[in-house]
Amino acid sequence: MKGFRLYLVLAIGGIFLDQVVKAWVRAEVPPGGSIGGQPWPGVFEITLTFNKGIAFGLFQGAGVFMAPIALGMAVAAGVYSFKNPKDSMPSHAAMGLLASGAVGNLIDRVAFGKVTDMFWFRLINFPVFNIADACITVATGLLLLTWLTDKKPEKKPQEPPKDLTPSAEE
């Protein structure tokens, strides 16, 4: 159950952190505005934007259709973590981060009809994102890493099939 506890801590902690940061930015920054070019002007800035679409601002207005998908992802991640206690800790961490990201953005979609984004790598003009997006990205990386490195249980060699024909001695 250690793995499922890790899942719960990351899922709940990620949702909490995501929502606290989003609320802070919505309260302190006007839409489209920045916090004085902070923390690293011209490179990495906090800028308030809203996204009614999906990842990277694609499909504007279609974000509402993500709600059932996000809910399904979060439930599936929790069920998987609970039912697979022997999986590696990175696998459980990935499930927790995936659930926190899905639910964090789901809360925004339900409460505001759009997702609050605030982190902008201006140097490379990367799309503005939030903690939930970062959680989903890290979860994806962890899942890929675990799938590539986790050892699969060795299969037992199969015994040759028994001869089902009656022997002369029977």
VMD Tcl script that draws the C-alpha trace (Angstrom):
set ca {
  {0.00 0.00 0.00}
  {3.06 2.26 0.08}
  {2.63 2.89 -3.62}
  {-1.03 3.84 -3.27}
  {-0.16 6.21 -0.42}
  {2.37 7.89 -2.73}
  {-0.37 8.13 -5.36}
  {-2.73 9.81 -2.86}
  {-0.11 12.27 -1.58}
  {0.86 13.34 -5.10}
  {-2.70 13.47 -6.40}
  {-4.08 15.51 -3.49}
  {-0.94 17.61 -3.07}
  {-0.76 18.37 -6.79}
  {-4.41 19.43 -6.95}
  {-3.99 21.64 -3.89}
  {-0.80 23.32 -5.16}
  {-2.27 23.82 -8.64}
  {-5.44 25.45 -7.31}
  {-3.59 27.67 -4.80}
  {-1.21 29.00 -7.48}
  {-4.06 29.55 -9.95}
  {-6.12 31.44 -7.35}
  {-3.11 33.58 -6.42}
  {-2.38 34.49 -10.04}
  {-6.05 35.26 -10.81}
  {-6.12 37.57 -7.75}
  {-2.82 39.34 -8.46}
  {-2.49 39.59 -12.24}
  {-4.87 41.13 -14.77}
  {-5.73 38.85 -17.73}
  {-2.90 39.04 -20.26}
  {-0.72 40.84 -17.73}
  {2.47 39.74 -16.04}
  {3.96 40.13 -12.60}
  {6.50 42.76 -13.64}
  {8.32 40.29 -15.88}
  {9.05 38.09 -12.84}
  {10.75 35.81 -12.00}
  {13.24 35.91 -14.91}
  {12.40 38.72 -17.37}
  {12.56 37.71 -21.02}
  {13.15 34.06 -20.15}
  {10.52 32.76 -17.71}
  {7.60 34.92 -16.63}
  {4.29 34.66 -14.80}
  {1.57 35.78 -17.21}
  {-2.16 35.23 -16.71}
  {-3.95 33.65 -19.65}
  {-7.02 31.49 -20.01}
  {-7.44 28.48 -22.24}
  {-10.87 27.31 -23.40}
  {-9.31 24.59 -25.52}
  {-7.01 21.70 -24.79}
  {-3.22 21.38 -24.58}
  {-1.24 24.21 -26.18}
  {-4.45 26.15 -26.83}
  {-5.64 23.76 -29.52}
  {-9.37 23.38 -30.26}
  {-10.55 26.56 -28.53}
  {-14.04 26.11 -27.11}
  {-13.76 22.33 -27.08}
  {-12.25 22.14 -23.58}
  {-15.63 21.27 -22.07}
  {-15.43 17.94 -23.89}
  {-12.30 17.16 -21.87}
  {-14.25 16.97 -18.60}
  {-15.36 13.33 -18.89}
  {-11.95 12.34 -20.25}
  {-10.17 14.04 -17.34}
  {-12.46 12.40 -14.83}
  {-11.95 9.02 -16.47}
  {-8.17 9.47 -16.45}
  {-8.14 10.36 -12.76}
  {-10.36 7.42 -11.78}
  {-8.39 4.98 -13.96}
  {-5.08 6.18 -12.47}
  {-6.40 5.70 -8.92}
  {-7.84 2.26 -9.64}
  {-4.62 1.19 -11.36}
  {-2.47 2.35 -8.44}
  {-4.74 0.65 -5.90}
  {-4.96 -2.66 -7.80}
  {-1.24 -2.86 -8.60}
  {0.50 -2.47 -5.24}
  {3.66 -4.23 -6.47}
  {4.27 -1.74 -9.28}
  {7.32 0.47 -8.96}
  {7.17 3.71 -6.99}
  {7.77 5.78 -10.15}
  {4.70 4.11 -11.64}
  {2.58 5.08 -8.62}
  {4.06 8.59 -8.72}
  {3.11 8.89 -12.38}
  {-0.46 7.84 -11.62}
  {-0.70 10.42 -8.82}
  {0.68 13.21 -10.98}
  {-1.57 12.23 -13.88}
  {-4.64 12.30 -11.63}
  {-3.65 15.64 -10.05}
  {-3.14 17.27 -13.43}
  {-6.38 15.95 -14.87}
  {-8.42 17.00 -11.83}
  {-6.63 20.35 -11.45}
  {-7.62 21.42 -14.95}
  {-11.06 19.79 -14.59}
  {-11.79 22.01 -11.57}
  {-11.02 25.09 -13.68}
  {-13.19 23.91 -16.58}
  {-16.14 23.27 -14.28}
  {-15.73 26.39 -12.13}
  {-14.75 28.92 -14.81}
  {-15.38 27.31 -18.20}
  {-11.67 27.73 -18.98}
  {-8.29 26.72 -17.61}
  {-6.03 29.23 -15.87}
  {-2.47 29.22 -17.23}
  {0.43 31.32 -15.94}
  {3.93 29.98 -16.60}
  {5.53 31.24 -19.81}
  {8.96 30.27 -21.10}
  {9.19 33.45 -23.10}
  {12.73 32.76 -24.34}
  {11.43 29.99 -26.61}
  {7.84 31.29 -26.74}
  {6.58 28.02 -25.29}
  {2.79 27.97 -24.73}
  {1.72 29.26 -21.32}
  {1.00 26.40 -18.92}
  {0.14 25.65 -15.28}
  {1.09 23.20 -12.54}
  {-1.56 20.69 -13.66}
  {-0.07 20.68 -17.16}
  {3.41 20.17 -15.70}
  {2.13 17.25 -13.59}
  {0.66 15.56 -16.67}
  {3.91 16.08 -18.59}
  {6.07 14.69 -15.78}
  {3.66 11.75 -15.38}
  {3.99 10.96 -19.08}
  {7.78 11.02 -18.82}
  {7.72 8.78 -15.73}
  {5.39 6.31 -17.44}
  {7.64 6.13 -20.49}
  {10.67 5.67 -18.26}
  {9.04 2.91 -16.22}
  {7.75 1.10 -19.28}
  {11.24 1.15 -20.78}
  {13.14 0.17 -17.62}
  {10.83 -1.94 -15.44}
  {11.65 -5.60 -15.60}
  {8.83 -7.79 -16.74}
  {8.19 -10.95 -14.71}
  {9.93 -13.89 -16.28}
  {7.64 -16.44 -17.83}
  {7.98 -19.98 -16.58}
  {8.98 -22.39 -19.29}
  {5.99 -24.33 -20.43}
  {5.94 -28.02 -19.75}
  {5.33 -30.20 -22.75}
  {1.69 -31.22 -23.01}
  {0.87 -34.52 -21.39}
  {-0.10 -37.30 -23.65}
  {-3.81 -37.80 -23.14}
  {-4.00 -41.11 -24.97}
  {-4.38 -44.10 -22.64}
  {-1.26 -46.14 -22.28}
  {-1.16 -49.87 -22.72}
  {-0.68 -50.28 -19.00}
  {-4.00 -48.70 -18.13}
}
mol new
graphics top color blue
foreach p $ca { graphics top sphere $p radius 0.5 }
foreach p [lrange $ca 0 end-1] q [lrange $ca 1 end] { graphics top cylinder $p $q radius 0.2 }
display resetview
